[in-house]
Amino acid sequence: MTALELIILNDTFSIHRLAAAAAIPGQLFSAAFFAITRSADELSIVAPAGLHIESDACEPGWACLRVAGKLDFAQVGILAGISSALAKAGISLFALSTFDTDYILVKDNRLEAACEALRAAGYIIAK
């Protein structure tokens, strides 16, 4: 398999938890990148750190890396490879997937170490 390229997004993000029945904050829709996941137990939102959201809990200070290009659904092990490289370096992650690709969030203060671990595992890191 060809080495995957990861692109660092130019923002810092916060991860919010709201009640499952909470309304989706309208200000999200002005952001260039955000993610919303609703389950029976919660509403989770990833949003740029500068966007104020009233939430029950907030975990600020996340950097985000995007897997470059469009991934085919037949590809296996993309997240497993990335998470394994980060786990070996003692770096936790928060993963998101879209139809086209995957996003990996790591604490902002661990971004350099995450990039080093990923490069050592054969990934290409771009800005």
VENPEBEL-V661002 format. One record per backbone hydrogen bond with DSSP energy under -0.5 kcal/mol. NH is the residue of the N-H (numbers start at 1). CO is the residue of the C=O. E is the energy in kcal/mol with one decimal. If there is no record, write none. Layout:
BEGIN
NH|CO|E, NH|CO|E
END
This chain:
BEGIN
6|124|-3.4, 7|66|-3.2, 8|126|-2.5, 9|64|-3.0, 11|9|-1.2, 13|62|-3.2, 14|47|-2.9, 15|59|-2.2, 16|14|-0.5, 16|45|-3.4, 17|57|-2.6, 18|43|-2.7, 22|19|-1.9, 25|23|-0.5, 28|25|-1.6, 29|26|-1.4, 30|27|-1.4, 31|28|-2.2, 35|46|-2.0, 37|44|-2.6, 39|42|-3.0, 43|18|-2.2, 44|37|-3.3, 45|16|-2.1, 46|35|-2.4, 47|14|-2.3, 47|45|-0.5, 49|12|-3.3, 51|48|-2.0, 52|50|-0.7, 55|53|-0.7, 56|17|-1.7, 57|17|-1.5, 59|15|-2.8, 60|58|-0.6, 62|13|-2.4, 63|106|-3.3, 65|104|-2.9, 66|7|-3.1, 67|102|-2.7, 68|5|-3.0, 71|100|-3.8, 75|72|-1.9, 81|77|-2.6, 82|78|-1.9, 83|79|-3.1, 84|80|-2.1, 85|81|-2.1, 86|82|-2.2, 87|83|-2.7, 88|84|-2.3, 89|85|-0.9, 90|87|-1.7, 91|86|-2.8, 92|90|-0.5, 94|105|-2.1, 96|103|-2.7, 98|101|-3.0, 103|96|-3.2, 104|65|-3.1, 105|94|-2.9, 106|63|-2.0, 108|61|-3.3, 110|107|-2.5, 111|108|-1.3, 114|110|-2.7, 115|111|-2.8, 116|112|-2.3, 117|113|-2.4, 118|114|-2.5, 119|115|-2.7, 120|116|-2.4, 121|117|-1.1, 122|119|-1.9, 123|118|-2.6, 124|4|-2.6, 126|6|-3.2, 126|124|-0.5
END
